[in-house]
């Protein structure tokens, strides 16, 4: 398994991550840090991270990579950080040379465009990849 760190920029609700070659492996979100999100009520608030290159399956038809409840974010002065306790590996099966991550914020079951709720559009994330026939899915950082 290989852990790759990224500094990504959110464009609306999308993060695009270029890859070295198409990937047929497994991937998980290990850690994510983002600018502080001000929310009046942490109950019912979450961030959904979906990846278009994850295989749609019976268990995961929406291609959900992670759902992060606000009360699980470790808060400090500038950034919120979420670290996975367990890695839930999702199968990537795509001919794309990029990953497209979609971020949506839910607030009491209402879906809110994520990019409009933050001022600093940079997000730090760590993705975990398995080997893909002896070659790594990505070496782009």
C-alpha positions, 0 to 999 in steps of 0.5 A: 500500500502506498500513501500519497499526499496532495494539495488540491484546489476546490473548483466549485465542488470538484477536485481534479487529481492528475494520474500517471496512468489509468488505474485498476487498483483500490483506493481509500481516503486516509486523511483530509484537512480543510479550512475551518467551516463555520457551522451553527449546528454540528448535528446533521452536518457532514461532508460527502466525498464521491469519486467518479472513478470508483466502481458503482456497486450494490453496496456503493451505488453513489461512488461514495469515498467517505462521509465525514460528520462535522463532530468527527473533525479535529478542530484547530485554529485554521484547519479541520482535520479528519483521519480515518480510523480504518481504511475502507478500500474502494475499487478504481476501474477507469481508463481516465488519467485523473481522479475527480472528487466531488465534495458536497456538504449536507446541512440537515439533509439539504445539499449545499455546494461545498466551494461556496462555504469555504474561503480558502479553496486549498485542501490537503488530502492523503489517499491510500493506493494498492499496487496495480500489477506491480506499478503504482497508481500515481506518483503525481504530487 
